[in-house]
Amino acid sequence: MMTSKNHWETVYGNRSDPETSWFQEHATQSLQLIHTVQPPLSASIIDIGGGTSPLVHDLIEAGYTNLSLLDLSGKALTRAQAKLKDRDPGITWWEGDITEAALPPDGYDLWHDRAVFHFLTHPSDRRQYTDAASKAIKPGGHLIVATFADDGPTECSGLPTCRYNPAALEAEFADTFECLQCQKENHRTPNGVEQPFVYCLFRRKG
C-alpha cells in the first residue's frame, strides 16, 4: 500500500476541509483541462484520491452524470457523500488504494488525479499506478495528473513526496500515454503558503 490508510483516516478525522493544505473552493485548473478535451456529458470520469475535493461537485454542476471517485480514506468518502446529499447523480464510490484497486478494464474516458501520484515515492508503486491507468483508461481516453512541481514542497501532511518538472512527469507515463500539454499552478493553502504544482494532460495511445 502506497501510504498508511490509518494516516489518512486520522487526517480526515481531525481536520475540516478548510484546514487541509490542498483545500480549494473550486477545481478551476482541473476543469479547464477537462474542458480542453471536451468530453461528452455522458463520459465516464474517475477522480483518483478525490477525497472531499470540489471536482465532482463542479462536474455535476457542469452536467456530467457518469462519475466515480476513489480514495483511500473511508472518512473522506463519507464526508464527500454528505456534502453532495441529494445532488448525487449515481456516483460510483471506491474505497481503496489505487495501486491495488481492481478498476474495470477500459472503463474510463477520463482519469483525474490531483496530488496522489506525488505520494508514490517508490518506483514499484509508480509502476503499479501507471499500469492501472493504462488498463482502466480507454484507448484515446485522457489522463490528467497534478503533482508538486520541482520547486514545490518535499512533504505533505507529514509524508514525503516526489516533485516533478513537466519532462519528468511525462517520462513516467510515456510507455502508454502521449503528453498533450502541461501547466503550472501556484496553489495557495488556507494558511497562505504557496505550493507550486505541475498539471499534465495525456492521451492514451492506441
Summary of the structure (lengths in Angstrom):
residues: 206
radius of gyration: 15.6
end to end distance: 29.9
largest distance: 44.2
contacts: 648
relative contact order: 0.17
helix: 33%
strand: 31%
